[in-house]
Amino acid sequence: MTRNLTAIAGVMMCIGLAACSTPKDARELSQKTVEYGCGPGSNQALSVQYTFQGEEALAAKVIYQNQAVDLTRATTSNADMVGNTFRGNGYTWTTDKFTRENAGEAEGRMLTQDAQQTLGSTTSSVGNVLVKDCRPQSVSS
């Protein structure tokens, strides 16, 4: 009898903890912050606060070198084929594919800043790579 009560109490605690950490409604917004170490020695710090609706990432606030940039997730037909892409304010942040559940495990590919390049009479947009090869160091809700 005591063993059954202990098992039931354990299950109830797990359910209670899960209810605290996941949105109850798929329309409910939640946030997670992932701290990355970027570059060859993972010594360039980058922090990203992701906003989720249910399990899907909607936006990212990237903090790099004391500058915060708000980005929205690109949802065009080919933007998320291999990973997640967030764009805005002249910046692009790309990552491996992730959901709210595994956001702290997905690697960041690169943060780029748009720039104009002129060659002769032709001007084109290019992305200057600010950081790349970002590995998650920690995650918080």
Secondary structure, DSSP 8 states (H G I E B T S, - for coil): -HHHHHHHHHHHHHHHHHHHHS-SSTT-EEEEEEEEEETTTT-EEEEEEEEEETTEEEEEEEEETTEEEEEEE--STTTTSSEEEEEETTEEEEEE---STTTTTS-EEEEEEEEEEEETTEEEEEEEEEEEEEEEEEEE-
